[in-house]
Amino acid sequence: MAMEAASHTACRARRILVGAKSRQKESWDELFQAADKDRSRMLDLKELKIVIREKLHIPESALTDFEIQSIHGEIDLDQSGVIDWSEFLTFVARGPKRPEDEAKLFALRTKRVHRNLRMAFNKFQTDQAAVQKLFEKIDRGSDGKISIHELLSFVRSDLKLSKWDVFESEMKSFYRTMDTDGDGVVVEELLQFIHKTRSSFQKGKPGRPDVEVARADRATEDGGGGEQISCGVLGLYGKECLFQRKRQTHYAKNPPSTERRWSESKQLSLPKPALLGWHDCAATSCAWAGPDSEGCAALAMKALEEGKPFDALARLLSNTARTEISCERALRTCATSESLRCGMLSALALESLGLLNLAQERLGQAARMAKDVDLSTLQMALEAMKRVRGRERQIEEGDAQVLMEEIQRMGALLGDQEAGYWISCVGECSRSKEGQAELVQKGFLLEAHRNLQQPAQVARHASLVALRYRINKKLQRHLSAAGLLMGVADQCLLPKALHSPLSVDPLEEQLRQSLDELRAKRLVVLDEVLPPEALCKVKLELQRMRQEQVLQNDTNDVCNPLQEAKYLPFADDATQFRESCPVTMQVMQRLAALASILEEELGLQLAVPKSAMAACYPPKASYKMHLDSYFLHGCPDDIPRKVTILLYCNQGWTKSVGGELRAWEAFDQGRGPSRTIEPLTGRMVVFMAEEIWHEVLESHGDRYALTLWIHDRARVQISP
């Protein structure tokens, strides 16, 4: 237990170091040299503290002296009492390493590659001539040996195994086991590998096709649908093998019904949209789908065929006049108000993204739309719904294979850097009880999953939730950039365009007087910034919008599913908003004018989006611990928020209402002391969006606030 706690401390410390380093202009080498007073290229404990305290400016509340001493021992692999440059660089790049952990990791990686490659190589013949022909195909240099680069090229281009099916680092580990004598893989070693592959299939070991077919048979009998046998990590060759073997098994029992059911399940299970039968169902709806929706559906189909589900959803929504705060609301509008074709395509795109709950809802709507139009399309929608439900049931039951398939699919859509960051963070936290408690606090792990015996099981469940959360955020950014959602990726204005140098606003003067505290603590609280009468009118306007159901929640936001919110435009051309909520618009414009002071005094290059968020936390609503932007934490494409400005408008708030803001010091993820900020009317909170971890405690009444995020100018589009 002590070793587990020490390892967790080292992993958490590494995240803090990397986050603090992102604020510095110096490289790791320059920071190391600055602390290395005797130029020995080694750091003792005192010099390591110089790096952490003086160079990276990490306070003791975020990382105590005892924890620094603990991580010094973790980094010092040879137990010499000092840290050399290679040990330090290895730690900040990859985290703490122990020989036994590295050995286990090597074994797991090799086993995983073996499984995926065996499924792909199973299609090849095992006789000497066939293997010799295959060897010559892989050996592109014709030197009689297969190098790691030649094998990797063959795996990518010929076997069609992506980097999420087989990581390059795992491929190198596997190559070392295949190359028994270390001088390159020769034809005999390749033949030996293929023979082992074929013999292991015949023995029916776990993960082999006959076992997978049996599992698929049982799942189909239970109503699980065709997706049970669609194993993404196995590659296309493995899928075809499973399809053919299962077809032969069932055809002997009931030839006519099996032939029909097999054709439908294969159409619905293969990943290519052209094979899914969507063209047929789309053709049935063309008679009553308008020309605009037909064109959007055609473009969406093309995007799906190219493996771009984000673009497909943007195409489907581009014909919708309404724009909503949540993807949930916007996609619901598309599926019910457009055509059956758009509904089916949106369901397919959502399933490709891993948002299975939304895909199931869209399929249900498509089925209801199709029951009076086309019974064959209705049957296809019901079959697809059964498949998605079966997939969700497997996930709930903790099927390791299905969980990994979903994680790999979403990881490929997010990209290596962002997906790698979240998976590694979740993996580190899953190893200890303290880390699992942190995952629960952030909303990525259910309390029930903390009782799982293996950390790997915890990591799979938490990684799936974390990646779904990030997929939903990326979908919002994608739709906002296309002009379909407001607030996430708006075009921005320069701060000087919103600030009048001739006017004197008491709010601006109050902020100027508090800038020293903001520089030092990265968060500042200001009280009575606006008259109570004005904020009372703002609250009344927000209550009216809520009654009119303008404020909506996003059920896919695992950190904050109950908050009801809406991005509202405050630019001068927002005439409709000015007429309906004049006081709220004026308040938002005054908040936006503060960006000029922040840019001038903090030395930042800022830009102001054309909308701010109005939000209500109803009873039982809360917001798990989070950052407003993860740009400094491995997510380069995240929302470019730099500064957060919160304004509370809760006339007559008491502790019984709840909804307090809890914030930690910069880069402190809940270890140090926190600060609880009551949402009093007229209170404004300003903090650095990329640095301050915070959460909203559970609300017991209706709690209202306005939020304006000021963006990093280098990562936004400036409106002309």
Buried (B, 14 or more C-beta within 10 A) or exposed (E): EEEBBBBBBBBBBBBBBBBBBBBEEEEBEEBBBBBBEEEEBBBBBEBBBBBBBEBBEBBBBBBBEEBBEBBBBBBBBEEEEBBBBEBBBBBBEEBBBEEEEEEEBBEEBBEBBBBBBBBBBBEBEEEEEEBEEBBEEBBEEEEEBBBBEBBBEBBBEEBEBBBBBBBEEBBBBBBEEBBEEEEBBBBEBBBBBBEEBBEBBEEEEEBBBBBBBEBBBEBBEEEBBBBBBBBBBBBBBBBEBBBEBBBEBBBEEEEEEBEEBBEBBBBBBBBEBEEBBBEEBBEBBBEEBEEEBBBBBBBBBBBBEEBBBBBBBBBBBBBBEEBBBBBBBBBBBBBBBBBBBBBBBBBBBBBBBBBBBBBBBBBBBBBBBBEEBBEEBBBBBBBBBBBBBBBBBBBEEEBEBBBBBBBBBBBBBBBEEBBBBBBBBBBBBBBBEBBBBBBBBBBBBEEEBBEBEEBEBBBBBBBBBBBBBBBBBBBBBBBBBBBBBBBBBBBBBBBEBBBEEEEEBEBBEBBEEBBEBBEEBBBBBBEBBBEEEBBBBBBBBBBEBBEEEBBBBBBBBBBBBBBBBBBBBBBEEBEEBBEBBEBBBBBBBBBBBBBBBBBBBBEBEBBBBBBBBBBBBBBEBBBBBBBBBBBBBBBEBBBBBBBBBBBBBBBEBEEEBBBBBBBBBBBBBBBBEBBEBBBBBBBBBBBBBBBBBBBBBBBBBBBBBBBBBBBBBEBBEEBE
